[in-house]
Amino acid sequence: MSFSTVAVDNLGVSVQVRVVDNTYLSIEPLNNNNNQNDNTQNDNTQKIELKYIYGIDKDVIYYCHVSNPQEQQQQKEGVEKKTITNFRTEGIKIWERRILTFQKETLDETFITKLRSLVLFDNKDDTRVFIVVNPAAGAGQALSQWNTIVKPMLLHAGYNESQFHITHTLPKGKTRGLAEQLGIKMLTDKKKTIVLCLGGDGTTHEVVNGLSDAFDGREWQQQQQQQQQTEGEETTTTLPTFRLGIIPSGSGNAFSLSLKLESVEHSVLQVIKGKTQPFRLIDVSLDPDPEVKNNSTRVKAPPKRRILVVMSWGFHAQLVSKSRYLQPFMGNTRFSWVAMYLLLFLQQHQGELTMMDAQRYDSTRKEFVHEGQVELKDKPFTYFLVAKQDSMERGFKIAPFASPATEDMDVVMMRDVTKEQLKAATIKVLDGGRHVDKEDEEEENIVEYYKTPELLLRVKHASELCLDGEIVYLAAGGTVRLKMIGPSQGEPDFESFV
Ligand SMILES: Nc1ncnc2c1ncn2[C@@H]1O[C@H](COP(=O)(O)OP(=O)(O)OP(=O)(O)O)[C@@H](O)[C@H]1O
């Protein structure tokens, strides 16, 4: 479908503004030689894809302009070889917000209405927006990103200020309680709500856990039952859906990377467009649970632990643990330097792993093969990582087949490998996740890759575990059980804007 109007641009030039094939907008100067009905375009025609338009006023069209300077650079200079320290610029695109202005009242009303219905998700008036901002995430930019990017984009898209409710996060895990309060509000008043998380993976982790805590509490279920009884309905519990907009204001932002969200602007654009995709969580139980041991007076059960990005043990957990205090000085490059140090003094970790209903990746056939229950205890583990997202940070594609939406987790392991083998595999991880495949028949494949809905790991010695970036300690002989959860287990549904 195509439709058009004639308008006068901000320079006083008459232009034909046309929507072509429901895909892009073309703005073409009109002159005497140009026939309006002719589909050919002259050199001054501007083309804007509709998917980048996020706001339309009477005389202004707001859109994002996306460029990939690196691709152009690479075409000129050839592709650079990946090393442990240069991979982070991979695939960075530059997102800029731009506007097209026209002279007052020159854009036709019907044209505006039609264009708006094509590009905007028109459901904004009654949606409440809870905004959770972590002022300390990344380089401390979340609050200014809210004020200068997120809020203006939402306002231009048709939201109004009265719909926004801001919560600032708190350190030391207290954000989870704040998110629980938001969750209780959502579950009890049942207003249409979206939650925007401006932070990194740690912020999203706490928000998701807090909302799940609200669901676990009885308060909202009792209210729902009471209401059903007064209305004479049969008492049933409907599972709620939490809709989250993940705005990458942290340093790693693994979750938004997996959702293929390239920038803050891109994430907000997807919130405005309104398309969502479910994401699944992993329930973690530790035995013994360090929360219970550290707090012997605790009468309540320890809080449930759910993760959405990663659980690791061995090399990766040590990397996260030892890099924690370097973040303010070194940003993400700290991981590269600590990795080199850990490689020098490489450790092997003794343990036993059982995976239920597992599928193994066959690197020769390049497909997953069903194996059923798998038990591994014959060799020590050098590298052990369970992922729900494909990359842990930009360019570090450790679990290339992982997806937030599926009902399984990806397990990536290297057992009893040397530092040379681990280093060689790491370079392939950085080179687009090639570590899972063999280059030729003779090559020994040292990476073991599985998918499973549930696993149990028993560690022989006291160990550090990384749970979505947080380090927890597991005693010698202790176990960690990971299990996929979601609506089919009676848990709430989570969706993110994509
Ligand atoms: N108001 C606050 N002041 C100081 N620290 C805070 C505050 N709110 C949250 N935090 C801390 O911020 C951390 C979570 O940050 P988050 O993980 O979101 O960002 P990041 O570490 O930069 O990104 P990523 O995890 O994606 O690498 C937690 O350690 C949390 O305790």
Residues whose N, C-alpha, C, O or C-beta is under 5 A from the ligand:
A	BS01	LIG	N134 A136 A137 G138 T169 L170 P171 K172 G173 G199 G200 D201 G202 T203 G250 S251 G252 N253 A254 G469
